Amino acid sequence: MKKITAKDYLKVIEWSDEDNCFIGSAPPLIGQCCDGKTETEVMKQLIVIVQEWIDLYHEDKRPLPHPKKQEYSGKFMLRTGKELHAFLALAAYQAGESLNNFIVKKLMPSQKRSH
């Protein structure tokens, strides 16, 4: 069986308007546990913290939460109401784009904060 390390766990970095910094977590192993001025700074902290938690689990002889590493196909189904579907289709047509490309471009800025 493969030994689980910090790189096996998902690491999430989010911007906090309230704290004016980036916050890091590694679900399901640990919730918000570090912060920093840059995403890189928080990622470096997260890697160390996650490995420390893994070591603590081993020392206590507790089973580790299963790391959630998943490959994504790039496709998902999204259900909308008829009115929203029509609105988006018309907006895509007016922009000279396919509905898929139009929606992907609209969603792209929202993914910048999550890793």
Contacts in CASP RR format, 6 or more apart in sequence:
PFRMAT RR
TARGET T0000
AUTHOR 0000-0000-0000
METHOD contacts of the structure
MODEL  1
MKKITAKDYLKVIEWSDEDNCFIGSAPPLIGQCCDGKTETEVMKQLIVIV
QEWIDLYHEDKRPLPHPKKQEYSGKFMLRTGKELHAFLALAAYQAGESLN
NFIVKKLMPSQKRSH
4 54 0 8 1.000
4 64 0 8 1.000
4 67 0 8 1.000
5 51 0 8 1.000
5 54 0 8 1.000
6 46 0 8 1.000
6 47 0 8 1.000
6 48 0 8 1.000
6 50 0 8 1.000
6 51 0 8 1.000
6 54 0 8 1.000
7 47 0 8 1.000
8 67 0 8 1.000
8 69 0 8 1.000
9 26 0 8 1.000
9 29 0 8 1.000
9 50 0 8 1.000
9 67 0 8 1.000
9 68 0 8 1.000
9 69 0 8 1.000
10 26 0 8 1.000
10 27 0 8 1.000
10 67 0 8 1.000
10 68 0 8 1.000
10 69 0 8 1.000
11 24 0 8 1.000
11 25 0 8 1.000
11 26 0 8 1.000
11 43 0 8 1.000
11 46 0 8 1.000
11 47 0 8 1.000
11 50 0 8 1.000
11 115 0 8 1.000
12 24 0 8 1.000
12 25 0 8 1.000
12 26 0 8 1.000
12 27 0 8 1.000
12 114 0 8 1.000
12 115 0 8 1.000
13 22 0 8 1.000
13 23 0 8 1.000
13 24 0 8 1.000
13 39 0 8 1.000
13 42 0 8 1.000
13 43 0 8 1.000
13 46 0 8 1.000
13 113 0 8 1.000
13 114 0 8 1.000
13 115 0 8 1.000
14 22 0 8 1.000
14 23 0 8 1.000
14 24 0 8 1.000
14 25 0 8 1.000
14 113 0 8 1.000
14 114 0 8 1.000
15 21 0 8 1.000
15 22 0 8 1.000
15 23 0 8 1.000
15 113 0 8 1.000
16 22 0 8 1.000
16 23 0 8 1.000
16 35 0 8 1.000
19 35 0 8 1.000
21 35 0 8 1.000
21 36 0 8 1.000
21 37 0 8 1.000
22 35 0 8 1.000
22 36 0 8 1.000
22 37 0 8 1.000
22 38 0 8 1.000
22 39 0 8 1.000
22 41 0 8 1.000
22 42 0 8 1.000
23 32 0 8 1.000
23 34 0 8 1.000
23 35 0 8 1.000
23 42 0 8 1.000
24 31 0 8 1.000
24 32 0 8 1.000
24 33 0 8 1.000
24 34 0 8 1.000
24 35 0 8 1.000
24 42 0 8 1.000
24 45 0 8 1.000
24 46 0 8 1.000
25 31 0 8 1.000
25 32 0 8 1.000
25 33 0 8 1.000
25 46 0 8 1.000
26 33 0 8 1.000
26 46 0 8 1.000
26 49 0 8 1.000
26 50 0 8 1.000
26 53 0 8 1.000
27 68 0 8 1.000
28 65 0 8 1.000
28 66 0 8 1.000
28 68 0 8 1.000
29 50 0 8 1.000
29 53 0 8 1.000
29 54 0 8 1.000
29 64 0 8 1.000
29 65 0 8 1.000
29 67 0 8 1.000
30 49 0 8 1.000
30 50 0 8 1.000
30 53 0 8 1.000
33 46 0 8 1.000
33 49 0 8 1.000
34 42 0 8 1.000
34 45 0 8 1.000
34 46 0 8 1.000
34 49 0 8 1.000
35 42 0 8 1.000
36 42 0 8 1.000
36 45 0 8 1.000
39 115 0 8 1.000
43 115 0 8 1.000
54 64 0 8 1.000
57 63 0 8 1.000
57 64 0 8 1.000
80 88 0 8 1.000
88 99 0 8 1.000
88 102 0 8 1.000
88 103 0 8 1.000
89 99 0 8 1.000
91 102 0 8 1.000
92 98 0 8 1.000
92 99 0 8 1.000
92 101 0 8 1.000
92 102 0 8 1.000
92 103 0 8 1.000
95 102 0 8 1.000
97 105 0 8 1.000
END
